[in-house]
Amino acid sequence: MQFLPAVPILRIFDEAKAKEFYLGFLGFKLDWEHRFEPGMPLYAQVSRGGAVLHLSEHHGDASPGSAVRIAVDDIDGYHAEIMAKGYKYMRPGIEQMPWDTREIKVLDPFFNRLMFFSPIKKG
């Protein structure tokens, strides 16, 4: 039996703001989007490398204020990339944590927290 990575569902309220944040600022790509019919809430998948997130406007799918941790192999490179975009709503730094990781913490427009992290290389 094999378990695969979990896919978090994050609640969103505005498609344009979600795409600006996840696709524009964080550099994820839109894999697919679904609506039961025009004018209905959006359900979409975004990904970057092995990180997959589902974004949902459906009120029963998730609560705003969720938190997700995403491992990144080059936290400095990712930080430089997102800072170069000049996203006007956020300028995150890199924080060294007491549990031997370095992290970038961002808050999406819907109060979901995403923590991108890399272990501190020892030796």
Secondary structure, 3 states (H helix, E strand, C coil): CCCCCCCCEEECCCHHHHHHHHHHHCCCEEEEEECCCCCCCCEEEEEECCEEEEEECCCCCCCCCCEEEEECCCHHHHHHHHHHCCCCCCCCCCEEECCCEEEEEEECCCCCEEEEEEECCCC
